[in-house]
């Protein structure tokens, strides 16, 4: 599966469970870690966990290999690493605090609202 298709799969998985403020950042050329970062919020730690689990489930259904999942127990910030796409799912307070959108620069390439 191509990186663009993986990004869309992650976005759809987040939308399925009512993820909030979903943003996709194209970070190719800025980092060798991944091609896309998909950032989303859940309204509670419970929803964050559910969002992450749906991403994991949808990825596995497509035969994708998870490189790692972190933060599931706490549910305040869960990272799902699919290699070419890394999903960051936050409760609003943690998202505001870490502000990954700002970290990757005001002019992060292809920062688009995913709807």
Z-matrix of the N, CA and C atoms (Angstrom, degrees):
N
C 1 1.458
C 2 1.532 1 108.50
N 3 1.301 2 116.82 1 134.29
C 4 1.459 3 122.88 2 179.36
C 5 1.531 4 110.50 3 -73.22
N 6 1.329 5 115.72 4 157.56
C 7 1.466 6 121.41 5 -178.72
C 8 1.527 7 111.78 6 -57.98
N 9 1.321 8 117.35 7 -41.72
C 10 1.472 9 121.07 8 -179.96
C 11 1.531 10 110.59 9 -61.98
N 12 1.323 11 117.52 10 -40.93
C 13 1.469 12 121.42 11 177.93
C 14 1.527 13 110.92 12 -67.00
N 15 1.325 14 116.38 13 -38.99
C 16 1.470 15 120.36 14 177.38
C 17 1.524 16 110.07 15 -63.29
N 18 1.320 17 116.34 16 -42.15
C 19 1.467 18 120.50 17 178.72
C 20 1.524 19 109.78 18 -59.05
N 21 1.330 20 116.96 19 -45.90
C 22 1.461 21 120.71 20 179.82
C 23 1.525 22 111.81 21 -64.43
N 24 1.322 23 116.90 22 -38.44
C 25 1.467 24 120.64 23 177.31
C 26 1.523 25 110.29 24 -60.66
N 27 1.330 26 116.99 25 -44.51
C 28 1.470 27 121.51 26 179.93
C 29 1.527 28 109.90 27 -64.25
N 30 1.314 29 117.27 28 -45.88
C 31 1.469 30 120.95 29 179.61
C 32 1.522 31 110.64 30 -59.37
N 33 1.327 32 117.02 31 -46.13
C 34 1.471 33 119.84 32 -179.67
C 35 1.530 34 111.35 33 -64.56
N 36 1.341 35 116.58 34 -38.62
C 37 1.467 36 119.59 35 178.39
C 38 1.519 37 110.72 36 -63.13
N 39 1.329 38 117.07 37 -38.23
C 40 1.465 39 120.87 38 178.00
C 41 1.521 40 111.25 39 -70.31
N 42 1.312 41 117.02 40 -39.95
C 43 1.464 42 120.65 41 178.62
C 44 1.528 43 111.46 42 -65.19
N 45 1.339 44 116.92 43 -35.33
C 46 1.471 45 121.67 44 -179.88
C 47 1.518 46 112.46 45 -58.31
N 48 1.336 47 116.84 46 -31.13
C 49 1.456 48 121.13 47 -176.25
C 50 1.539 49 109.90 48 -109.66
N 51 1.330 50 114.67 49 22.65
C 52 1.473 51 122.14 50 173.76
C 53 1.520 52 113.56 51 63.53
N 54 1.339 53 116.74 52 41.47
C 55 1.456 54 120.58 53 172.63
C 56 1.523 55 109.59 54 -60.04
N 57 1.322 56 116.11 55 151.48
C 58 1.460 57 122.32 56 -174.83
C 59 1.534 58 109.17 57 -113.23
N 60 1.334 59 115.78 58 144.51
C 61 1.471 60 122.24 59 174.34
C 62 1.527 61 112.44 60 49.60
N 63 1.310 62 115.50 61 55.26
C 64 1.466 63 121.08 62 -179.22
C 65 1.533 64 108.86 63 -77.29
N 66 1.326 65 114.90 64 126.37
C 67 1.464 66 122.33 65 -179.30
C 68 1.529 67 108.23 66 -127.62
N 69 1.320 68 116.78 67 136.97
C 70 1.463 69 121.61 68 174.52
C 71 1.520 70 108.49 69 -113.14
N 72 1.323 71 116.56 70 124.45
C 73 1.464 72 121.99 71 178.62
C 74 1.525 73 109.28 72 -110.02
N 75 1.311 74 116.76 73 125.75
C 76 1.455 75 122.96 74 173.78
C 77 1.515 76 106.53 75 -86.38
N 78 1.332 77 116.79 76 107.71
C 79 1.465 78 120.88 77 -175.98
C 80 1.530 79 111.97 78 -109.66
N 81 1.328 80 116.07 79 15.94
C 82 1.468 81 118.64 80 175.19
C 83 1.524 82 107.88 81 -60.90
N 84 1.294 83 116.37 82 135.73
C 85 1.455 84 120.74 83 -178.24
C 86 1.520 85 113.28 84 87.42
N 87 1.328 86 117.31 85 -13.12
C 88 1.470 87 120.86 86 177.07
C 89 1.528 88 111.24 87 -103.28
N 90 1.321 89 116.11 88 -25.30
C 91 1.457 90 120.94 89 -179.32
C 92 1.521 91 109.01 90 -152.48
N 93 1.309 92 115.63 91 152.73
C 94 1.466 93 119.90 92 175.92
C 95 1.528 94 110.76 93 -95.85
N 96 1.317 95 116.42 94 -0.28
C 97 1.463 96 121.44 95 -176.13
C 98 1.519 97 111.76 96 -72.37
N 99 1.318 98 117.29 97 -40.11
C 100 1.459 99 121.78 98 -174.90
C 101 1.524 100 109.63 99 -157.65
N 102 1.321 101 115.76 100 167.63
C 103 1.463 102 121.01 101 175.67
C 104 1.523 103 111.20 102 -94.06
N 105 1.329 104 115.86 103 -40.61
C 106 1.469 105 120.69 104 -177.30
C 107 1.519 106 110.12 105 -131.66
N 108 1.325 107 114.78 106 142.76
C 109 1.455 108 122.15 107 168.12
C 110 1.518 109 106.41 108 -114.14
N 111 1.310 110 115.42 109 127.50
C 112 1.457 111 120.44 110 175.16
C 113 1.521 112 105.98 111 -110.28
N 114 1.324 113 115.56 112 123.80
C 115 1.463 114 121.92 113 -175.94
C 116 1.517 115 108.19 114 -117.14
N 117 1.325 116 115.88 115 133.96
C 118 1.468 117 120.72 116 -179.48
C 119 1.515 118 109.39 117 -147.73
N 120 1.317 119 115.12 118 162.01
C 121 1.461 120 121.82 119 175.97
C 122 1.516 121 110.37 120 -118.97
N 123 1.326 122 113.97 121 150.47
C 124 1.450 123 122.08 122 168.90
C 125 1.516 124 107.23 123 -117.53
N 126 1.306 125 117.25 124 155.11
C 127 1.473 126 120.60 125 -175.28
C 128 1.525 127 113.57 126 -76.63
N 129 1.333 128 116.15 127 -15.02
C 130 1.464 129 121.20 128 -179.56
C 131 1.523 130 108.53 129 -153.02
N 132 1.338 131 116.30 130 167.56
C 133 1.462 132 118.49 131 177.66
C 134 1.528 133 110.99 132 -62.83
N 135 1.300 134 116.30 133 -32.43
C 136 1.463 135 120.36 134 178.10
C 137 1.527 136 111.18 135 -64.51
N 138 1.341 137 116.98 136 -43.01
C 139 1.457 138 119.74 137 178.39
C 140 1.528 139 110.95 138 -68.74
N 141 1.332 140 117.77 139 -37.51
C 142 1.463 141 120.95 140 177.19
C 143 1.527 142 109.79 141 -58.06
N 144 1.317 143 116.85 142 -45.79
C 145 1.462 144 120.90 143 178.19
C 146 1.522 145 111.09 144 -61.56
N 147 1.323 146 116.85 145 -41.70
C 148 1.460 147 121.57 146 179.44
C 149 1.528 148 111.47 147 -65.47
N 150 1.326 149 116.64 148 -41.35
C 151 1.466 150 121.24 149 177.14
C 152 1.528 151 110.17 150 -60.63
N 153 1.316 152 116.34 151 -48.13
C 154 1.464 153 120.40 152 -179.97
C 155 1.521 154 111.00 153 -61.65
N 156 1.317 155 116.77 154 -43.41
C 157 1.465 156 119.99 155 -179.59
C 158 1.523 157 111.25 156 -63.18
N 159 1.327 158 117.45 157 -37.15
C 160 1.461 159 119.92 158 178.43
C 161 1.530 160 110.94 159 -66.94
N 162 1.321 161 117.51 160 -38.74
C 163 1.468 162 120.47 161 175.49
C 164 1.524 163 109.62 162 -61.27
N 165 1.328 164 116.54 163 -45.72
C 166 1.467 165 121.82 164 179.57
C 167 1.524 166 110.34 165 -60.48
N 168 1.327 167 116.47 166 -47.99
C 169 1.465 168 120.70 167 -178.55
C 170 1.520 169 112.02 168 -61.69
N 171 1.339 170 116.97 169 -46.23
C 172 1.472 171 121.00 170 -178.81
C 173 1.525 172 110.64 171 -65.13
N 174 1.326 173 116.98 172 -38.22
C 175 1.470 174 120.16 173 177.99
C 176 1.524 175 110.77 174 -64.22
N 177 1.316 176 116.17 175 -45.45
C 178 1.468 177 119.75 176 179.81
C 179 1.525 178 111.42 177 -64.25
N 180 1.334 179 117.17 178 -37.91
C 181 1.465 180 120.78 179 177.31
C 182 1.531 181 111.17 180 -58.29
N 183 1.324 182 116.42 181 -31.48
C 184 1.463 183 121.40 182 179.79
C 185 1.530 184 112.70 183 -90.99
N 186 1.330 185 116.43 184 4.92
C 187 1.452 186 121.17 185 177.73
C 188 1.520 187 114.03 186 78.45
N 189 1.327 188 117.30 187 16.25
C 190 1.458 189 120.54 188 179.32
C 191 1.528 190 110.11 189 -78.73
N 192 1.314 191 115.31 190 148.03
C 193 1.458 192 121.76 191 179.03
C 194 1.525 193 109.02 192 -97.40
N 195 1.314 194 115.65 193 127.27
C 196 1.468 195 120.81 194 176.19
C 197 1.521 196 108.66 195 -80.84
N 198 1.323 197 116.25 196 128.30
C 199 1.456 198 119.91 197 176.94
C 200 1.519 199 111.34 198 -85.49
N 201 1.335 200 116.16 199 -21.85
C 202 1.457 201 119.29 200 178.11
C 203 1.507 202 112.20 201 174.91
N 204 1.317 203 114.76 202 154.46
C 205 1.461 204 122.93 203 174.74
C 206 1.514 205 106.30 204 -138.47
N 207 1.313 206 116.24 205 128.26
C 208 1.465 207 121.47 206 -179.42
C 209 1.522 208 110.11 207 -130.40
N 210 1.337 209 116.46 208 145.64
C 211 1.456 210 122.28 209 172.57
C 212 1.513 211 115.92 210 89.96
N 213 1.319 212 117.61 211 6.91
C 214 1.466 213 120.38 212 -177.11
C 215 1.525 214 113.43 213 -61.65
N 216 1.306 215 116.89 214 -38.13
C 217 1.463 216 119.20 215 -175.28
C 218 1.525 217 111.48 216 -64.26
N 219 1.337 218 116.40 217 -46.82
C 220 1.459 219 120.26 218 -177.84
C 221 1.529 220 111.64 219 -76.73
N 222 1.324 221 116.82 220 -40.98
C 223 1.459 222 120.83 221 177.45
C 224 1.518 223 115.11 222 76.01
N 225 1.334 224 117.42 223 14.89
C 226 1.463 225 119.40 224 177.68
C 227 1.524 226 111.29 225 -91.63
N 228 1.336 227 116.47 226 -32.48
C 229 1.458 228 122.86 227 176.56
C 230 1.516 229 106.08 228 -150.61
N 231 1.314 230 116.70 229 111.30
C 232 1.457 231 121.34 230 178.79
C 233 1.523 232 108.21 231 -112.41
N 234 1.323 233 115.46 232 131.92
C 235 1.457 234 122.16 233 177.20
C 236 1.520 235 107.85 234 -111.23
N 237 1.340 236 115.42 235 127.20
C 238 1.457 237 121.81 236 175.63
C 239 1.529 238 106.33 237 -116.33
N 240 1.331 239 116.46 238 114.43
C 241 1.460 240 122.42 239 -175.73
C 242 1.522 241 110.05 240 -102.37
N 243 1.335 242 114.51 241 115.09
C 244 1.457 243 121.34 242 177.08
C 245 1.525 244 111.55 243 -109.64
N 246 1.317 245 116.40 244 15.61
C 247 1.457 246 120.18 245 -179.09
C 248 1.517 247 111.29 246 88.39
N 249 1.319 248 116.28 247 -91.52
C 250 1.461 249 120.53 248 -179.64
C 251 1.524 250 113.28 249 -68.13
N 252 1.329 251 116.52 250 -20.17
C 253 1.465 252 122.05 251 179.00
C 254 1.527 253 108.53 252 -132.15
N 255 1.329 254 115.02 253 131.67
C 256 1.461 255 120.75 254 175.65
C 257 1.528 256 107.18 255 -121.39
N 258 1.327 257 116.45 256 124.02
C 259 1.462 258 121.72 257 178.20
C 260 1.523 259 109.29 258 -98.11
N 261 1.331 260 115.22 259 131.04
C 262 1.461 261 122.88 260 175.16
C 263 1.526 262 106.53 261 -115.37
N 264 1.324 263 116.38 262 118.72
C 265 1.457 264 121.00 263 -176.40
C 266 1.527 265 107.67 264 -122.24
N 267 1.327 266 115.35 265 122.48
C 268 1.460 267 122.03 266 -171.11
C 269 1.523 268 112.91 267 -123.19
N 270 1.348 269 115.63 268 158.09
C 271 1.454 270 119.29 269 157.79
C 272 1.532 271 104.74 270 -79.45
N 273 1.329 272 118.72 271 153.30
C 274 1.474 273 120.63 272 -173.68
C 275 1.527 274 114.80 273 -53.83
N 276 1.330 275 118.26 274 -39.97
C 277 1.459 276 120.36 275 -177.59
C 278 1.525 277 111.74 276 -63.15
N 279 1.329 278 117.01 277 -42.21
C 280 1.467 279 120.99 278 179.59
C 281 1.528 280 110.73 279 -70.09
N 282 1.323 281 116.72 280 -37.63
C 283 1.458 282 119.39 281 178.61
C 284 1.529 283 110.36 282 -63.25
N 285 1.323 284 116.50 283 -43.35
C 286 1.462 285 120.32 284 177.72
C 287 1.532 286 111.00 285 -63.33
N 288 1.332 287 116.70 286 -40.41
C 289 1.460 288 120.85 287 -177.86
C 290 1.527 289 111.85 288 -66.20
N 291 1.332 290 116.99 289 -49.00
C 292 1.463 291 120.53 290 -176.25
C 293 1.523 292 113.12 291 -82.08
N 294 1.306 293 117.68 292 -28.62
C 295 1.462 294 124.47 293 173.16
C 296 1.526 295 113.10 294 41.83
N 297 1.326 296 116.11 295 60.73
C 298 1.463 297 120.81 296 -178.74
C 299 1.522 298 112.87 297 -59.52
N 300 1.315 299 116.44 298 -31.61
C 301 1.463 300 119.16 299 178.23
C 302 1.529 301 110.14 300 -59.18
N 303 1.305 302 116.92 301 -42.13
C 304 1.461 303 122.16 302 179.21
C 305 1.532 304 110.72 303 -72.73
N 306 1.326 305 116.14 304 -38.85
C 307 1.460 306 121.25 305 -179.55
C 308 1.521 307 111.38 306 -57.21
N 309 1.316 308 115.66 307 -38.39
C 310 1.460 309 119.54 308 -179.29
C 311 1.515 310 111.34 309 -87.08
N 312 1.332 311 116.50 310 10.49
C 313 1.463 312 121.40 311 171.62
C 314 1.509 313 112.69 312 96.64
N 315 1.332 314 114.27 313 145.64
C 316 1.461 315 120.29 314 177.42
C 317 1.516 316 111.33 315 -60.97
N 318 1.316 317 115.63 316 -25.25
C 319 1.450 318 119.44 317 -178.45
C 320 1.517 319 111.33 318 -108.98
N 321 1.348 320 115.53 319 38.08
C 322 1.453 321 119.31 320 178.24
C 323 1.528 322 108.36 321 -55.70
N 324 1.313 323 117.77 322 128.65
C 325 1.469 324 119.34 323 -175.38
C 326 1.512 325 111.91 324 -62.57
N 327 1.284 326 116.44 325 136.51
C 328 1.460 327 124.10 326 175.20
C 329 1.512 328 113.80 327 56.67
N 330 1.314 329 117.92 328 35.95
C 331 1.460 330 120.33 329 174.05
C 332 1.515 331 106.71 330 -72.98
N 333 1.319 332 115.96 331 108.18
C 334 1.449 333 120.58 332 -176.13
C 335 1.508 334 110.02 333 -127.80
N 336 1.288 335 116.17 334 142.56
C 337 1.453 336 121.65 335 174.76
C 338 1.534 337 105.95 336 -71.45
N 339 1.295 338 117.36 337 126.69
C 340 1.461 339 121.77 338 -178.48
C 341 1.520 340 109.17 339 -94.58
N 342 1.294 341 116.39 340 109.81
C 343 1.467 342 120.28 341 178.36
C 344 1.471 343 111.05 342 -123.87
